[in-house]
Amino acid sequence: MANVPTGAGSSLVATPEQLEKIGVLAAGMVEPGQRVGLGSGRAALAFVRALGARVRREGLKIVGLPTSLLTEQVAREAGIPLGTLEEIDALEIAVDGADEVDPDFNLIKGGGGNLTREKIIEVLARRLIIVVGQEKMVEHLGTNFPVFVEVVEFGRPMITRKLQAMGGHVEQRRNADGSVFMTDNKNPYLMVRFGPPPHHISDPVGLAQAIRTLPGVVEMGLFVDMADEVLVARFDGTVEYRR
């Protein structure tokens, strides 16, 4: 289990039952014949399982494209037919979770360690739906989660210094046993907090551009101008739909 400090935030989190509810709603938005991006994380996997139930119950004809090795495993167990990037060049819809969502639908993603595969797949989607618990909705990105950055090991020391020069506090992500966390792509992972507490990112678009230009950065966890809709599992048991 990877060690991901989240900082001070709400002690409330969406229950599995609440996430299952938004997973079922999101699965209901998938139409026959669609190519579907299958996200990672608790809420997204609830969607994958609900979509698999539709495939089995209704004979729904779709093709899924998973964003992580775990998602691929869950999708296969759920009975969802899967494709590859060699076969699929566009998606009608993708459903994924997020670590934080701001009022403009900008996201921090990557707490599960899958941000590169998520971004590769979701940039192909005509419609990206984000499924989250209420605790993931924030006024400013960076409030509770760092910006995750997947890097090439050779460039890690240089990238760390550059991120520090941008005002970031950089840690290399490690597993709970202290070993270095590696992504599904076999790359190391950095966690970067910007600004003194309370942390927040004032310009996510500009910061995303600045990090992306650093040589050796594979991808980073700011997803700006990508999400179209958000389903929020609220603590009172209701679901909020934002578009």
PADO-695489 format. One record per residue: x, y, z of N, C-alpha, C in turn. Coordinates in steps of 0.2 Angstrom, whole numbers, plus 5000, padded with zeros to 4 digits. Layout:
REM residues N
XYZXYZXYZ...
REM end
This chain:
REM residues 243
500449945000500050005000500450065000500350114995500750174995500650225000501150255003501050305008500950375004500250405005500150465002499850515007500250555010500050605014499550655011498950665014498450705011498450775015498750785020498750845024498050855027497950915030497350925034496750935029496250895030495650905026495050875030494450865027493850835031494050765033493750745039493850675041493350635038492850665035492350625032492550605025492350545023492450515016491850485014491750475008491150445005491250365007490650335008490650265010490650225004490850165004490750114998490050114995489550125000488850124997488750184993488950244995488850304992489250304985489850274985490250274979489850224974489650174977489250124972488650154969488350204973487750234970487950274964488550314964488750354959489050314953489350254955489550214950489050184946488450164949487850144945487550194940487550254943487250314939487750324933488450324934488850334928488850274923488750214926488650164921488050164917487550194920486950204916487050254910487550294910487650344905487950314899488250254900488550224894488050194889488150204883487650184878487950124874487550084871487750024867488250044861488750004860489250014855489750064857489750094863490250144864490950114866491450154865492150134868492250174874492450144879492350174886493050174890493250234892493850234896493650214903494050164906493850144913494450164918494150214922494650244927494950204933495250234937495650204943495350234949495450194955495250224961494550194964494450214970493850184973493150194969493050254967492450274964492450254957492950254953493050234947492950154946493250114951493150044951492450024953492050064957491350054958490950064951491150114947490850114940491050054936491650034936491849974932491449914934491349904940490949844942490249854940489949914941489249924939489149914931489649934928489649934920489649854918490049814922490149744921489449714922489049734927488449714929487949724923487949784920487549794914487749754908488349734907488649694902488349624903488349594909488049534910487349534910487049584913486249574914485949594907486149644903485849674897486149644891486749614891487149604885487349664882487549714886487749774883488449774879488449794873488949784868489449844869489949844872490449894873491149874873491649914872492349894873492649944878493049914883493349964888494049964887494350024889495050034889495250054896495650014900495750024907496350074907496350104913496950154914497450134919497350064922497850044926497849964926498349934928498349864928497849834933497649864939497149844943496449854940496349914936495749924933495649864928496149844924496149794919495849734923496149714928495949654932495249654934495049714937494349714939493849714933494049744928493649744922493549674919494049634919494049564916493649524921493749534927493249494932492549514931492449574929491749594929491449574922491849554917491549534911491549584906491949634906491949694901492449674896492249674890492749664884493249724884493849704883494349764883494749764876494949824875495349844869495949874871496349894866497049914867497149984863497650024864497750084861497950064853498150004852498349994845497649984841497149964844496449954841496050014842496150064847495650114848495950184848495750224844496050294843495550344846494950334848494550384851494050344856493750384861493250354865492650404865492050374866491450414866491450434873491650404878491550414885492150384890492350424895492750394900492450414907492550374912492350384918492950374923493150424927493650414932493550454938493950444943493950474949494450534949494550564955494950624956495150624963495750654965495950674972495650734974495550784969495250854970494950874964494450914965494050944959493951014962494151064958493951134959493351164956493151224957492451244954492451244947493051254944493151254936493251184933493151134937493251064935493951044933494451084936495151064935495251014941495750964940495850914944496550904946496650874952497250834954497050764954497450724950497350654950498050624951498050564952498750524953498850494960498350494964498450464971498550394970498250364966498350294965498950274961499350324958499950304954499850294947499250314944499150294937499050354933499250414935499050474931499250474924499850444922500050444915499550404910499450344913498950304909498250334909498050364914497450404914497350454909497950494909497850554905497950534897498350484896498350454889497750434886497350394891496750374888496150424888496150464893495650514894495650574889496250584887496350644881495950614875495850554874495450524868494750534869494450544875493750544876493350604874492850594871492450654869492050684875491950634880491550654886491950624892492150664897492450634903492050654909491850604912491450604918491850594924491850634929492250624935491750604941491950544944491550524950491950524956491650564961492050574968491550584973491850574979491450584986491550664987491050684991491050754993491750784995492050744999492750765002493250784996493150764990493650784985493450854982492950884983492750954981493151004985493551044981493851094985493851164981493951214985493951284982494551294978495151264980495751274977496151214976496451194971496851134970497451134975497651084977498251084982498051084989497451094990497151104997497351045002497250984999497350925003497850875000497950874994498350834990498950864987499550834986500050864982499950854975500350884971500350874964500850814963500650764960501050704958501350704952501950684951502350694945502750634944502650594938502950534936503550554932504150534934504750554931505250494929505650504925506250464923506750464928506950404931507450404936508050444935508350444929508950474928508850554929508350584927508250654928507950674935507750624939507450644946507750694950508450694951508750744955508750814952508750814945508750884942508050904942507550864941506850884941506650904948506850874953506750894960506950964962507550974960507851044961507451094957507251084951506851134947506151144950505851094953505251094956505251134963505851124966505951164972506051244970506351254965506451324962505851354961505351314959504651344958504251354964504551334970504251344976503851284979504051224976503751164978504151134983503851094988504151054993504050984990504650954989504650884985504750834989504350774989504550714992504450654987504950604987504850554983504350504986503850484983503350434985503650364987503450344993503750274995503150234997503250164997502750124999502750125007502250095010502150095017502750055021503150015017503749975020504350015019504350075016504850115015505250115008505050065004505350054998505050104993505450114988505250164983504650144979504150184979503550174975503650174967503450134963503550134956502850124953502750164947502150164944502050104940501450094937501350034932501850034926502150094925502650104919503350094922503450074928504050064931504450134932504150184934504450244935504350274942504850314945504750344951504250394951504050414957503450464958503650514963503550584961503650634966502950664968502950694974502350724977502650794979502250844976502450914977501950954979502050994985501651044988501851114986501451154985501651224983501351274988501751314990501551374995501551345002501551395007501551375014500751355016500651315021500051305023499651365025498951375023498551315019498751315012498951255010499251245003498651264998498851294992498351294987498751324980498451304975498851324968498351374965498651434964498351494962498251494954498651454951498651454943498751384941498251344941498451274939498651264932498351304927498551304920499251314919499451374922500151394921500651344925500451324931500851274934500951204930500351184927500451124923500851134917500851194914501251204908502051204910502151234916502851244918503151174920502751134923503051064925503151024919502651024914502650984908503250994904503551064904504151074900504751044903504851024909505450994912505650934909506250924906506450864903506450814908506250754906506250694911505550684915505150734914504450724917504050684912503850624914503350584910502650614910502450634915501750664916501650684923501150734924501050764930500250764931500050764938499350754940498950814940499050864936498550924935498250904929497550894929497150884923496750944922496850994918496551054917496151054910495551084911495151084905495051014901494850964905494750904903494050874905493850884911493250854913492650894911492150854909491450884907490950884912490950834916490350824921490650794927490350804933490550774939489950754943490050694945489550664950489850654957489450684961489750694968489250654973489550604976489250574982489250614988488750644990488650684996488650645002488850675008488850645014488150625016487650665014486950655016486650595012486950565008486750505004486450524997486350594996486150614989486750614984486550624978487050624972486950694969487550734968487450794965487750794958487450814953487650814946487850884944488550894942488750954940489050954933488851004929489051004922489351064920
REM end
